[in-house]
Amino acid sequence: MKTAKQIFDLAGAALLLLVTSPVLALAVLAVRISSPGPAIFSQTRVGRDGVLFRCHKLRTMYVGTPSLPSHEAPANAVTPAGKTLRKFKLDELPQFWNVLKGEMSLVGPRPCLPTQTELIECRRRLGVSSALPGITGLAQVKGIDMSHTALLAETDADYLKVASIGLDLRILLATIYPG
């Protein structure tokens, strides 16, 4: 039997994918026009219980950029379209497919790269690794990025202690309408 969060995630991802599909189509076109290479970028990320999965995003960097956390990637690696996609978080739209496949949640700890071992260990120690990663999360709306490993893991753990559909809705709204 599916939990309320699973039902919320599936219904929300399906609805959001449908509603945002025209934006996604335009974003794919912008990526293809702004730089050579595929529009969708799939990268191995760490999921629930350390299981690796392919996380889908709109490509915001030039093909051949090393696989690094965003905060470590060189600024000149970001394409012209990528700057806009990142600013409005549109690069995350393909992750609705990850949610529909059960690999991600709409809200939860952001999935990290397998090379981010310090963050993985912090999350494991705090019990965060048992949760599905999210497209957005409490840490993101608080402006905490993956360069602040301990604070990020602690914020993820704090979210899991009080997680609810209502909190998820507030985080989703804060992601769409920061302020």
C-alpha positions as CSV (number, residue, x, y, z in Angstrom):
1,M,0.0,0.0,0.0
2,K,1.3,3.4,-1.0
3,T,1.9,6.1,1.7
4,A,0.3,9.5,1.6
5,K,3.7,11.0,0.6
6,Q,4.1,8.4,-2.3
7,I,0.6,9.3,-3.6
8,F,1.4,13.0,-3.2
9,D,4.7,12.6,-5.1
10,L,3.1,10.5,-7.9
11,A,0.1,12.8,-8.4
12,G,2.1,15.9,-8.0
13,A,4.9,14.8,-10.4
14,A,2.3,13.7,-13.0
15,L,0.4,17.0,-12.8
16,L,3.6,19.1,-12.7
17,L,5.0,17.3,-15.7
18,L,1.8,17.9,-17.6
19,V,1.6,21.6,-16.6
20,T,5.3,22.3,-17.2
21,S,5.6,20.4,-20.5
22,P,5.4,23.5,-22.7
23,V,8.1,25.2,-20.6
24,L,10.2,22.0,-20.7
25,A,9.8,21.8,-24.5
26,L,11.0,25.5,-24.8
27,A,13.9,24.8,-22.4
28,V,15.0,21.8,-24.4
29,L,15.0,24.0,-27.5
30,A,17.0,26.7,-25.7
31,V,19.6,24.2,-24.6
32,R,20.0,22.7,-28.1
33,I,20.3,26.2,-29.7
34,S,22.8,27.5,-27.1
35,S,25.4,24.7,-27.3
36,P,26.0,21.4,-29.1
37,G,25.0,18.2,-27.4
38,P,22.0,16.5,-25.9
39,A,19.4,18.6,-24.0
40,I,18.8,16.1,-21.3
41,F,21.8,15.2,-19.0
42,S,21.7,12.1,-16.9
43,Q,24.2,11.7,-14.0
44,T,24.7,9.0,-11.5
45,R,23.6,10.2,-8.0
46,V,23.2,8.6,-4.6
47,G,19.6,7.6,-3.8
48,R,17.8,6.1,-0.8
49,D,20.0,3.8,1.2
50,G,23.0,4.6,-1.0
51,V,21.5,3.0,-4.1
52,L,22.9,4.7,-7.2
53,F,20.4,5.9,-9.9
54,R,20.5,8.1,-13.0
55,C,19.2,11.6,-12.2
56,H,17.9,13.5,-15.2
57,K,18.3,17.3,-15.7
58,L,18.3,19.7,-18.5
59,R,22.0,20.2,-19.5
60,T,23.3,23.6,-18.2
61,M,27.0,23.0,-18.8
62,Y,29.0,22.4,-21.9
63,V,29.5,18.8,-23.0
64,G,32.8,17.5,-21.6
65,T,32.6,19.5,-18.3
66,P,33.9,17.3,-15.5
67,S,31.3,15.6,-13.3
68,L,31.6,17.9,-10.2
69,P,29.1,19.3,-7.7
70,S,27.6,22.5,-9.0
71,H,29.4,24.6,-6.4
72,E,32.8,23.2,-7.7
73,A,32.2,23.5,-11.4
74,P,33.9,26.4,-13.2
75,A,31.6,29.4,-13.9
76,N,32.6,29.4,-17.5
77,A,31.3,25.8,-17.9
78,V,27.7,27.0,-17.7
79,T,26.0,27.7,-21.1
80,P,24.1,30.9,-21.8
81,A,20.8,29.0,-21.6
82,G,22.1,27.2,-18.5
83,K,22.4,30.4,-16.6
84,T,18.7,31.1,-17.1
85,L,17.6,27.5,-16.5
86,R,19.5,27.4,-13.2
87,K,18.3,30.8,-12.1
88,F,14.6,29.7,-12.4
89,K,15.4,26.0,-11.4
90,L,14.0,24.8,-14.7
91,D,17.0,22.4,-15.2
92,E,15.3,20.2,-12.6
93,L,12.1,19.6,-14.6
94,P,13.2,16.3,-16.0
95,Q,13.4,14.9,-12.5
96,F,9.6,14.6,-12.5
97,W,10.4,11.4,-14.4
98,N,12.7,10.2,-11.5
99,V,9.8,10.8,-9.1
100,L,7.4,8.8,-11.3
101,K,9.9,6.0,-11.4
102,G,10.1,6.0,-7.6
103,E,13.7,7.0,-7.5
104,M,13.0,10.5,-6.1
105,S,10.5,12.5,-4.1
106,L,9.2,16.0,-4.9
107,V,10.7,17.1,-1.6
108,G,13.6,15.6,0.3
109,P,17.4,15.8,0.6
110,R,19.0,16.7,-2.7
111,P,20.8,13.7,-4.3
112,C,24.6,14.0,-4.2
113,L,27.3,12.6,-6.4
114,P,28.9,9.3,-5.3
115,T,32.2,11.2,-4.9
116,Q,30.7,13.4,-2.2
117,T,31.8,10.9,0.5
118,E,31.8,13.4,3.4
119,L,28.2,14.3,2.8
120,I,27.2,10.7,2.3
121,E,28.8,9.7,5.6
122,C,27.2,12.7,7.4
123,R,23.7,11.8,6.0
124,R,24.2,8.1,6.9
125,R,25.2,8.9,10.5
126,L,22.1,11.2,10.8
127,G,19.7,8.7,9.2
128,V,19.1,10.9,6.2
129,S,20.2,8.2,3.7
130,S,17.0,6.2,4.4
131,A,14.9,8.9,2.7
132,L,14.3,9.3,-1.0
133,P,16.2,12.2,-2.4
134,G,14.1,15.2,-3.5
135,I,13.9,17.6,-6.4
136,T,13.9,20.4,-3.8
137,G,14.3,20.4,-0.1
138,L,14.4,22.4,3.1
139,A,18.1,23.1,2.7
140,Q,17.6,24.5,-0.8
141,V,14.9,27.0,0.3
142,K,17.2,28.0,3.2
143,G,20.0,28.7,0.7
144,I,22.3,25.9,2.0
145,D,24.3,24.3,-0.8
146,M,26.4,21.2,-0.9
147,S,29.6,23.0,0.0
148,H,28.3,23.2,3.7
149,T,28.3,19.5,4.3
150,A,27.5,19.2,8.0
151,L,24.9,22.0,7.9
152,L,23.3,20.5,4.9
153,A,23.1,17.0,6.4
154,E,21.7,18.4,9.7
155,T,19.1,20.5,7.9
156,D,18.1,17.3,5.9
157,A,17.8,15.4,9.2
158,D,15.7,18.3,10.7
159,Y,13.3,18.1,7.7
160,L,12.9,14.4,8.1
161,K,11.9,14.7,11.8
162,V,9.0,17.0,10.9
163,A,8.2,16.0,7.3
164,S,4.5,16.3,6.3
165,I,2.5,17.0,3.2
166,G,1.9,20.5,4.5
167,L,5.6,21.2,4.9
168,D,6.3,19.7,1.5
169,L,3.7,22.0,-0.1
170,R,5.4,25.0,1.7
171,I,8.8,24.0,0.5
172,L,7.5,23.5,-3.1
173,L,6.0,27.0,-3.0
174,A,9.1,28.5,-1.6
175,T,11.1,26.8,-4.4
176,I,8.8,28.3,-7.0
177,Y,8.4,31.7,-5.3
178,P,11.5,32.4,-3.3
179,G,11.4,35.3,-1.1
